[in-house]
Amino acid sequence: MNRPFYPLQILASLKIILPKIGITFAVVLGTVIFGSLLACLLVRQKFSRHKIWNILADTYIHILRCTPSIVLLFIVFYGIPKFMLVLFGININFWSKIIFVIIALTLLYAAQLAEIFRSALIAVGKGQFEAGITSGLSPFMTMIRIVIPQAFVVALPNLGNSLIALLKEGSLAFTIGLIDVMGAGNLIISRNYGAYALETYIALAIIYWTLTLLIEGLFKILEKRFSRGKVNAA
């Protein structure tokens, strides 16, 4: 029997789902932190003078960018515990599922960020780096004070898009049993034996739409602020 659409169930679903938003934020924050560190390492190897490191970084980026996120999530969730048990005799099956989600998304996110960082650095050009060196700055300080700030402005639009994509990819965490925003929504549907599915998914859509709009707004503010500073500096 078909149930009639029940708008009040959207509000009821929101009340149940919203407390789990902290887990979604934790996944995104953890992925951004570790993904950024790994991406910086990859970019460093991309610009390395040693060809073997260039090839390894290129191979990693190519393979990870071609791997569906849900496939990698299952590989990490089922593969790492088996790998650790067989090779080192260490049982990590008791680890929280959020750790495996962050690991999987970090591997994917780092590959995307590495290409964003690389493109931004190329856009700045070698001339800026050479100018910093000739002015007496060390290579490290030249990167920190001259190259990276300019590259950050160039990369901002793509960083915003990648963060929104990461937020959406994180919704797959429920497939391994993590009860985040999406997981809480699917629990509601399961407990109601499939009833109120439409209302629940509308509630989920409202949450993701709101978060996406907030991210877009934040990055627009950052773009205006840093672009204005760049103009004034000029």
C-alpha positions in Angstrom: 0.0 0.0 0.0 1.4 3.4 -1.0 1.7 5.9 1.9 0.7 9.5 1.3 3.5 12.1 1.4 3.9 13.4 5.0 5.8 16.7 5.1 6.0 16.7 8.9 8.2 13.6 8.7 10.9 15.8 7.1 11.1 17.8 10.3 11.1 14.6 12.4 13.9 13.2 10.3 15.9 16.3 10.6 15.7 16.2 14.4 17.2 12.6 14.3 19.8 13.2 11.6 21.3 16.6 12.7 22.9 15.3 15.9 25.1 13.1 13.6 26.4 16.0 11.6 29.4 16.1 14.0 30.6 12.8 12.6 30.3 14.1 9.0 32.3 17.2 10.0 35.0 14.9 11.7 35.3 12.9 8.5 35.7 16.0 6.4 38.1 17.7 8.8 40.3 14.6 9.2 40.4 14.1 5.5 41.3 17.7 4.7 44.2 17.7 7.3 45.8 14.4 6.3 44.9 14.8 2.6 46.6 18.2 2.5 49.8 16.8 4.1 49.9 13.9 1.7 49.2 16.2 -1.3 52.1 18.5 -0.3 54.3 15.4 -0.3 53.1 14.4 -3.7 53.6 17.9 -5.1 57.1 18.0 -3.7 57.9 14.7 -5.5 56.3 16.0 -8.7 58.8 18.9 -8.8 61.7 16.7 -7.6 64.8 16.4 -9.8 64.8 12.7 -9.3 62.8 11.1 -12.1 61.8 8.0 -10.1 60.0 10.2 -7.6 58.2 12.0 -10.4 57.1 8.6 -11.8 55.9 7.3 -8.5 53.9 10.5 -7.7 52.4 10.5 -11.2 51.4 6.8 -10.9 49.8 7.3 -7.5 47.8 10.3 -8.7 46.7 8.6 -11.9 45.6 5.3 -10.1 43.8 7.0 -7.3 42.0 9.5 -9.5 40.7 6.6 -11.6 39.5 4.6 -8.6 35.8 4.9 -7.6 35.6 6.1 -4.0 33.3 3.3 -2.9 35.7 0.7 -4.3 38.6 2.2 -2.4 36.5 2.5 0.7 35.8 -1.3 0.7 39.4 -2.1 -0.2 40.6 -0.1 2.8 37.9 -1.3 5.2 38.4 -5.0 4.4 42.0 -5.0 3.1 44.0 -3.1 5.7 42.9 -5.2 8.7 43.6 -8.5 6.7 47.0 -7.1 5.6 47.9 -6.1 9.1 46.8 -9.5 10.5 48.6 -11.6 7.9 51.9 -9.7 7.8 52.3 -8.4 11.3 49.9 -10.4 13.4 48.1 -7.2 14.5 44.3 -7.2 14.8 42.8 -3.8 14.0 39.2 -5.0 13.3 38.2 -3.2 16.5 39.2 0.2 15.1 36.4 2.7 14.7 34.9 2.8 11.2 35.6 6.5 11.0 39.3 5.7 10.8 39.0 3.6 7.7 36.7 6.2 6.1 39.2 8.9 6.7 42.1 6.8 5.4 40.2 6.0 2.2 39.0 9.5 1.5 42.5 10.9 2.4 44.1 8.7 -0.3 41.6 10.0 -2.9 41.5 13.6 -1.7 45.3 13.9 -1.7 45.4 12.9 -5.4 42.9 15.6 -6.3 44.6 18.2 -4.1 48.1 17.4 -5.5 46.9 18.3 -9.0 45.2 21.5 -7.7 48.4 22.5 -5.9 50.6 21.7 -8.8 48.5 23.7 -11.3 48.5 26.7 -8.9 52.2 26.7 -8.4 52.8 26.5 -12.2 50.4 29.4 -12.7 52.5 31.6 -10.3 55.5 30.9 -12.5 59.2 30.4 -11.8 59.9 34.1 -12.1 58.3 34.8 -8.7 60.6 32.2 -7.1 63.7 33.6 -8.8 62.8 37.1 -7.8 62.6 36.0 -4.2 66.0 34.3 -4.3 67.6 37.3 -5.9 66.2 39.6 -3.2 68.1 37.6 -0.6 65.4 35.2 0.7 66.2 31.6 1.2 64.3 29.1 -1.0 62.1 28.0 1.9 61.2 31.6 2.8 60.6 32.4 -0.8 58.0 29.7 -1.0 56.4 30.6 2.2 56.2 34.4 1.7 55.9 34.8 -2.0 55.0 31.7 -4.0 52.5 29.9 -1.7 50.3 33.0 -0.9 49.9 33.7 -4.6 49.3 30.0 -5.4 46.7 29.8 -2.7 44.6 32.6 -4.4 44.8 30.8 -7.7 43.8 27.5 -6.1 40.9 28.8 -4.0 38.1 28.1 -6.6 39.2 24.5 -7.1 39.8 24.0 -3.4 36.1 25.0 -2.8 34.9 22.6 -5.4 37.1 19.8 -4.1 35.8 20.3 -0.5 32.2 20.2 -1.8 33.0 17.0 -3.7 34.6 15.6 -0.5 31.4 16.3 1.5 29.4 14.3 -1.0 31.9 11.5 -1.2 31.8 11.2 2.6 28.1 10.2 2.3 29.3 6.8 1.2 30.6 6.1 4.7 27.3 4.5 5.7 28.1 1.6 3.3 30.5 0.2 5.9 28.3 1.0 8.8 29.4 4.4 9.9 26.4 6.3 11.3 26.9 9.8 10.0 24.3 12.0 8.5 23.6 9.6 5.6 23.8 6.6 7.9 21.3 8.1 10.3 18.9 8.7 7.4 19.1 5.2 6.2 18.5 3.9 9.7 15.3 5.9 9.8 14.1 4.3 6.6 15.1 0.8 7.8 13.3 1.2 11.1 10.2 2.2 9.2 10.5 -0.7 6.9 11.0 1.5 3.9 8.2 4.0 4.8 8.9 7.7 4.7 11.9 7.2 2.4 11.1 10.2 0.3 10.7 12.5 3.3 13.9 11.2 4.8 15.9 11.8 1.6 14.5 15.3 1.3 15.7 16.0 4.8 19.2 14.7 3.8 19.1 16.8 0.7 18.3 19.9 2.7 21.3 19.2 5.0 23.7 18.7 2.1 22.3 21.7 0.2 22.8 23.9 3.2 26.3 22.7 3.8 27.2 23.2 0.2 25.8 26.7 0.1 27.8 27.5 3.3 31.0 26.2 1.8 30.4 28.1 -1.5 29.7 31.3 0.5 32.9 30.9 2.6 35.1 30.4 -0.4 33.5 33.4 -2.2 34.4 35.5 0.8 37.9 34.2 0.9 38.3 34.8 -2.9 37.2 38.4 -2.6 39.3 39.1 0.4 42.6 37.6 -1.0 42.0 38.9 -4.5 41.4 42.4 -3.0 44.7 42.1 -1.1 46.4 41.1 -4.3 45.1 44.1 -6.2 46.0 46.5 -3.4 49.5 45.0 -3.2 49.9 45.5 -6.9 
